[in-house]
Amino acid sequence: MIWERSQNTSPTVFNPNRISIIIPAINEADNIANTIESIGPGNKKEVIVVDGGSNDDTVGIAKSLGARVITGTPPRARQMNRGADQATGDVLVFLHADTRLPEKFEEFVFNSFKQHKMVAGAFEFRMDSPIPSLRLIERLANWRSRYLKMPYGDQAIFILSKVFHQIGGFPDIPIMEDFELVRRLRKQGNIIILPVPVFTSPRRWQNFGILKTTLINQLVIAAYVMGIAPEGIARWYGRSKGVSERR
């Protein structure tokens, strides 16, 4: 690794040697194969699936594809922190189990750290669906990410391992863990949005409707920013959509 430091604590040049992809999962047998296969082979890549208690074939599929599988107690923030503690990479990529990375993603990640003064980054957001109305959701998400520097977890956030541990990892909260992590990262240095997309499942929009899903997500964000306890938000969110945490 090569480090050159400016007057602050952010690296100006970083030549990473290894990347760890951390995938939190619970009952993702229908998606985990496509997600892991999108990572591709390579001796600089480490794949860690953190299983939160699946009762389907998530673990078996992940192992058959060469991933290292460990157990981690939900919520997702805790699972991702568990994976990060076990990771050996200079760079950590936090990948949702229903999201696919672009081909040769590691080259984009490595080059971004070599070319930019940054502590973290993410990919553009795209849903794996031809539904025209979802294009508006994508455009809004990418505008927010690029101009407000606020990517969300379904954009495969990547971060220097050293920085991740310095800021204490993901906060141990049941919802909005990605939002809070990025808020902390913005205080540490620059966040780059790569001009290539990850493809994520549109299942939550399809299952609950585009308008309802968008409205619920915005209410969750507003409640968190207003200071409402994440535990209360998570309970309300689970009742409104029939799930226990934001995907």
C-alpha positions as a Markdown table, in Angstrom:
| # | Residue | x | y | z |
|---|---|---|---|---|
| 1 | Met | 0.0 | 0.0 | 0.0 |
| 2 | Ile | 1.1 | 3.5 | -0.7 |
| 3 | Trp | -0.1 | 6.4 | 1.4 |
| 4 | Glu | 0.6 | 10.1 | 1.0 |
| 5 | Arg | -1.1 | 12.4 | 3.5 |
| 6 | Ser | -2.3 | 15.9 | 3.2 |
| 7 | Gln | -2.8 | 18.2 | 6.1 |
| 8 | Asn | -5.9 | 16.4 | 7.1 |
| 9 | Thr | -6.3 | 12.7 | 7.9 |
| 10 | Ser | -7.6 | 11.7 | 4.4 |
| 11 | Pro | -5.3 | 9.8 | 2.1 |
| 12 | Thr | -4.4 | 11.6 | -1.1 |
| 13 | Val | -3.1 | 8.4 | -2.9 |
| 14 | Phe | -4.0 | 4.9 | -2.0 |
| 15 | Asn | -3.0 | 1.8 | -3.9 |
| 16 | Pro | -5.2 | -1.0 | -2.6 |
| 17 | Asn | -4.1 | -4.6 | -2.7 |
| 18 | Arg | -7.2 | -6.5 | -1.7 |
| 19 | Ile | -11.0 | -6.0 | -1.6 |
| 20 | Ser | -13.5 | -7.7 | 0.7 |
| 21 | Ile | -17.2 | -7.9 | -0.4 |
| 22 | Ile | -19.5 | -8.3 | 2.6 |
| 23 | Ile | -23.0 | -9.6 | 2.0 |
| 24 | Pro | -25.6 | -9.7 | 4.8 |
| 25 | Ala | -28.3 | -12.2 | 4.1 |
| 26 | Ile | -31.4 | -13.8 | 5.5 |
| 27 | Asn | -33.4 | -16.3 | 3.4 |
| 28 | Glu | -31.9 | -15.0 | 0.1 |
| 29 | Ala | -31.8 | -18.4 | -1.8 |
| 30 | Asp | -33.5 | -16.8 | -4.8 |
| 31 | Asn | -31.0 | -14.0 | -5.1 |
| 32 | Ile | -27.6 | -14.9 | -3.6 |
| 33 | Ala | -26.3 | -16.9 | -6.5 |
| 34 | Asn | -26.7 | -14.0 | -9.0 |
| 35 | Thr | -25.2 | -11.6 | -6.4 |
| 36 | Ile | -22.1 | -13.7 | -5.8 |
| 37 | Glu | -21.6 | -14.6 | -9.5 |
| 38 | Ser | -21.6 | -10.9 | -10.3 |
| 39 | Ile | -18.4 | -10.5 | -8.2 |
| 40 | Gly | -16.5 | -12.8 | -10.5 |
| 41 | Pro | -13.2 | -14.6 | -9.9 |
| 42 | Gly | -9.9 | -13.1 | -8.7 |
| 43 | Asn | -7.3 | -13.5 | -6.1 |
| 44 | Lys | -7.6 | -10.0 | -4.9 |
| 45 | Lys | -11.3 | -10.5 | -3.9 |
| 46 | Glu | -12.7 | -12.0 | -0.7 |
| 47 | Val | -16.4 | -12.8 | -0.5 |
| 48 | Ile | -18.0 | -13.0 | 3.0 |
| 49 | Val | -21.6 | -13.8 | 3.4 |
| 50 | Val | -22.9 | -13.0 | 6.9 |
| 51 | Asp | -26.0 | -15.2 | 7.4 |
| 52 | Gly | -28.5 | -13.9 | 9.9 |
| 53 | Gly | -30.3 | -17.2 | 10.5 |
| 54 | Ser | -31.6 | -18.4 | 7.1 |
| 55 | Asn | -33.9 | -21.4 | 7.0 |
| 56 | Asp | -33.7 | -21.8 | 3.2 |
| 57 | Asp | -30.6 | -22.8 | 1.1 |
| 58 | Thr | -28.9 | -19.4 | 1.3 |
| 59 | Val | -25.9 | -20.8 | 3.2 |
| 60 | Gly | -25.5 | -23.9 | 0.9 |
| 61 | Ile | -25.6 | -21.9 | -2.3 |
| 62 | Ala | -23.1 | -19.3 | -1.0 |
| 63 | Lys | -20.7 | -22.0 | 0.1 |
| 64 | Ser | -21.0 | -23.8 | -3.3 |
| 65 | Leu | -20.0 | -20.6 | -5.0 |
| 66 | Gly | -16.8 | -20.2 | -3.0 |
| 67 | Ala | -18.0 | -17.6 | -0.5 |
| 68 | Arg | -16.9 | -17.7 | 3.1 |
| 69 | Val | -20.0 | -17.9 | 5.2 |
| 70 | Ile | -20.1 | -16.8 | 8.8 |
| 71 | Thr | -23.1 | -16.2 | 11.2 |
| 72 | Gly | -24.1 | -12.8 | 12.4 |
| 73 | Thr | -27.1 | -11.7 | 14.5 |
| 74 | Pro | -29.5 | -9.3 | 12.8 |
| 75 | Pro | -30.1 | -6.5 | 12.3 |
| 76 | Arg | -28.2 | -5.9 | 9.1 |
| 77 | Ala | -25.9 | -3.3 | 10.6 |
| 78 | Arg | -24.7 | -5.9 | 13.1 |
| 79 | Gln | -24.2 | -8.5 | 10.4 |
| 80 | Met | -22.1 | -6.1 | 8.3 |
| 81 | Asn | -20.0 | -5.1 | 11.2 |
| 82 | Arg | -19.4 | -8.8 | 11.9 |
| 83 | Gly | -18.3 | -9.3 | 8.3 |
| 84 | Ala | -16.0 | -6.3 | 8.5 |
| 85 | Asp | -14.3 | -7.6 | 11.6 |
| 86 | Gln | -13.5 | -10.8 | 9.7 |
| 87 | Ala | -12.4 | -9.1 | 6.5 |
| 88 | Thr | -8.8 | -8.9 | 5.3 |
| 89 | Gly | -9.3 | -6.4 | 2.5 |
| 90 | Asp | -7.9 | -2.8 | 2.3 |
| 91 | Val | -11.3 | -1.9 | 0.9 |
| 92 | Leu | -14.7 | -3.1 | 2.1 |
| 93 | Val | -17.7 | -3.3 | -0.2 |
| 94 | Phe | -21.1 | -3.7 | 1.5 |
| 95 | Leu | -23.3 | -5.5 | -1.0 |
| 96 | His | -27.0 | -6.3 | -0.5 |
| 97 | Ala | -27.9 | -9.9 | -1.2 |
| 98 | Asp | -30.3 | -8.9 | -4.0 |
| 99 | Thr | -27.9 | -6.5 | -5.8 |
| 100 | Arg | -25.5 | -7.3 | -8.7 |
| 101 | Leu | -22.2 | -5.6 | -9.2 |
| 102 | Pro | -21.0 | -4.5 | -12.6 |
| 103 | Glu | -18.4 | -6.4 | -14.5 |
| 104 | Lys | -14.8 | -5.7 | -13.4 |
| 105 | Phe | -16.2 | -3.6 | -10.5 |
| 106 | Glu | -13.0 | -3.9 | -8.6 |
| 107 | Glu | -11.1 | -2.0 | -11.3 |
| 108 | Phe | -13.5 | 0.9 | -10.9 |
| 109 | Val | -13.1 | 0.8 | -7.1 |
| 110 | Phe | -9.3 | 0.5 | -7.1 |
| 111 | Asn | -8.9 | 3.2 | -9.7 |
| 112 | Ser | -11.2 | 5.6 | -7.8 |
| 113 | Phe | -8.9 | 5.5 | -4.8 |
| 114 | Lys | -5.8 | 5.9 | -7.0 |
| 115 | Gln | -7.3 | 9.0 | -8.8 |
| 116 | His | -9.3 | 10.8 | -6.1 |
| 117 | Lys | -8.9 | 12.1 | -2.6 |
| 118 | Met | -11.7 | 10.1 | -1.0 |
| 119 | Val | -12.6 | 7.9 | 1.9 |
| 120 | Ala | -15.6 | 6.1 | 0.4 |
| 121 | Gly | -17.7 | 5.7 | -2.7 |
| 122 | Ala | -20.7 | 3.9 | -4.2 |
| 123 | Phe | -22.2 | 3.0 | -7.6 |
| 124 | Glu | -25.1 | 4.5 | -9.4 |
| 125 | Phe | -28.4 | 3.0 | -8.6 |
| 126 | Arg | -30.4 | 1.0 | -11.2 |
| 127 | Met | -33.3 | -1.4 | -10.7 |
| 128 | Asp | -33.4 | -4.7 | -12.6 |
| 129 | Ser | -36.8 | -4.0 | -14.2 |
| 130 | Pro | -38.1 | -2.5 | -17.4 |
| 131 | Ile | -41.0 | -0.7 | -15.7 |
| 132 | Pro | -40.8 | 2.9 | -17.0 |
| 133 | Ser | -42.0 | 4.5 | -13.7 |
| 134 | Leu | -38.9 | 3.1 | -11.9 |
| 135 | Arg | -36.7 | 5.2 | -14.1 |
| 136 | Leu | -37.8 | 8.3 | -12.1 |
| 137 | Ile | -36.9 | 6.6 | -8.8 |
| 138 | Glu | -33.4 | 5.9 | -10.3 |
| 139 | Arg | -32.9 | 9.4 | -11.5 |
| 140 | Leu | -33.8 | 10.9 | -8.1 |
| 141 | Ala | -31.6 | 8.4 | -6.3 |
| 142 | Asn | -28.7 | 9.2 | -8.5 |
| 143 | Trp | -29.2 | 12.9 | -8.2 |
| 144 | Arg | -29.2 | 12.6 | -4.4 |
| 145 | Ser | -26.1 | 10.5 | -4.4 |
| 146 | Arg | -24.1 | 12.6 | -6.8 |
| 147 | Tyr | -24.9 | 16.1 | -5.7 |
| 148 | Leu | -25.7 | 15.5 | -2.0 |
| 149 | Lys | -23.1 | 12.8 | -1.5 |
| 150 | Met | -25.7 | 10.6 | 0.2 |
| 151 | Pro | -25.7 | 7.1 | -1.4 |
| 152 | Tyr | -27.8 | 4.4 | 0.3 |
| 153 | Gly | -26.9 | 0.8 | 1.0 |
| 154 | Asp | -28.4 | -0.6 | -2.2 |
| 155 | Gln | -25.7 | 1.2 | -4.1 |
| 156 | Ala | -22.9 | -1.1 | -2.8 |
| 157 | Ile | -21.1 | 1.4 | -0.6 |
| 158 | Phe | -17.3 | 0.9 | -0.5 |
| 159 | Ile | -14.9 | 2.3 | 2.0 |
| 160 | Leu | -11.4 | 2.1 | 3.2 |
| 161 | Ser | -11.2 | -0.5 | 5.9 |
| 162 | Lys | -9.1 | 1.7 | 8.1 |
| 163 | Val | -11.6 | 4.5 | 7.9 |
| 164 | Phe | -14.5 | 2.2 | 8.5 |
| 165 | His | -13.0 | 1.0 | 11.8 |
| 166 | Gln | -11.9 | 4.5 | 12.8 |
| 167 | Ile | -15.5 | 5.7 | 12.7 |
| 168 | Gly | -16.8 | 2.7 | 14.6 |
| 169 | Gly | -18.4 | 0.9 | 11.6 |
| 170 | Phe | -22.2 | 0.9 | 11.1 |
| 171 | Pro | -24.2 | 2.2 | 14.1 |
| 172 | Asp | -25.9 | -0.7 | 15.9 |
| 173 | Ile | -29.4 | 0.4 | 15.0 |
| 174 | Pro | -32.3 | -1.6 | 13.4 |
| 175 | Ile | -32.9 | 0.8 | 10.5 |
| 176 | Met | -31.2 | 3.7 | 8.7 |
| 177 | Glu | -27.7 | 2.3 | 9.3 |
| 178 | Asp | -26.5 | 3.2 | 5.8 |
| 179 | Phe | -27.8 | 6.8 | 6.1 |
| 180 | Glu | -26.0 | 7.3 | 9.4 |
| 181 | Leu | -22.8 | 5.7 | 8.2 |
| 182 | Val | -22.7 | 8.0 | 5.2 |
| 183 | Arg | -23.4 | 11.1 | 7.4 |
| 184 | Arg | -20.3 | 10.1 | 9.4 |
| 185 | Leu | -18.2 | 9.5 | 6.3 |
| 186 | Arg | -19.0 | 12.9 | 4.9 |
| 187 | Lys | -17.2 | 14.4 | 7.9 |
| 188 | Gln | -14.1 | 12.3 | 7.1 |
| 189 | Gly | -13.6 | 13.1 | 3.5 |
| 190 | Asn | -14.9 | 12.9 | -0.1 |
| 191 | Ile | -17.4 | 10.4 | -1.3 |
| 192 | Ile | -17.3 | 9.5 | -5.0 |
| 193 | Ile | -20.2 | 8.1 | -7.0 |
| 194 | Leu | -18.9 | 5.9 | -9.8 |
| 195 | Pro | -20.6 | 6.5 | -13.2 |
| 196 | Val | -21.5 | 2.8 | -13.5 |
| 197 | Pro | -24.5 | 1.2 | -11.9 |
| 198 | Val | -25.3 | -1.8 | -9.7 |
| 199 | Phe | -28.5 | -3.6 | -10.5 |
| 200 | Thr | -30.8 | -4.2 | -7.5 |
| 201 | Ser | -34.0 | -6.1 | -7.3 |
| 202 | Pro | -37.2 | -4.1 | -7.6 |
| 203 | Arg | -39.1 | -6.5 | -5.3 |
| 204 | Arg | -40.0 | -4.0 | -2.6 |
| 205 | Trp | -41.5 | -1.6 | -5.2 |
| 206 | Gln | -43.3 | -4.4 | -6.9 |
| 207 | Asn | -44.6 | -6.0 | -3.7 |
| 208 | Phe | -45.9 | -2.9 | -2.1 |
| 209 | Gly | -46.3 | -0.5 | -5.0 |
| 210 | Ile | -44.1 | 2.3 | -6.2 |
| 211 | Leu | -46.0 | 5.2 | -4.6 |
| 212 | Lys | -46.5 | 3.5 | -1.3 |
| 213 | Thr | -42.8 | 2.3 | -1.1 |
| 214 | Thr | -41.5 | 5.8 | -2.0 |
| 215 | Leu | -43.8 | 7.5 | 0.5 |
| 216 | Ile | -42.8 | 5.1 | 3.3 |
| 217 | Asn | -39.1 | 5.5 | 2.6 |
| 218 | Gln | -39.4 | 9.3 | 2.8 |
| 219 | Leu | -41.3 | 9.1 | 6.0 |
| 220 | Val | -38.7 | 6.9 | 7.5 |
| 221 | Ile | -35.9 | 9.3 | 6.6 |
| 222 | Ala | -37.9 | 12.3 | 7.9 |
| 223 | Ala | -38.6 | 10.6 | 11.2 |
| 224 | Tyr | -34.9 | 9.7 | 11.6 |
| 225 | Val | -33.7 | 13.2 | 10.8 |
| 226 | Met | -36.3 | 14.6 | 13.3 |
| 227 | Gly | -34.7 | 12.5 | 16.0 |
| 228 | Ile | -37.3 | 9.7 | 16.5 |
| 229 | Ala | -35.7 | 6.6 | 17.9 |
| 230 | Pro | -34.7 | 4.1 | 15.2 |
| 231 | Glu | -36.3 | 1.3 | 17.2 |
| 232 | Gly | -39.7 | 3.0 | 17.0 |
| 233 | Ile | -39.2 | 3.7 | 13.3 |
| 234 | Ala | -38.3 | 0.1 | 12.6 |
| 235 | Arg | -41.4 | -1.1 | 14.4 |
| 236 | Trp | -43.6 | 1.2 | 12.3 |
| 237 | Tyr | -41.8 | 0.3 | 9.1 |
| 238 | Gly | -42.3 | -3.4 | 9.8 |
| 239 | Arg | -46.0 | -2.9 | 10.4 |
| 240 | Ser | -46.4 | -0.8 | 7.3 |
| 241 | Lys | -44.7 | -3.3 | 4.9 |
| 242 | Gly | -44.8 | -6.6 | 6.7 |
| 243 | Val | -41.0 | -6.7 | 7.2 |
| 244 | Ser | -38.7 | -6.2 | 10.1 |
| 245 | Glu | -36.2 | -3.8 | 8.6 |
| 246 | Arg | -35.6 | -1.7 | 5.6 |
| 247 | Arg | -34.1 | -3.7 | 2.7 |
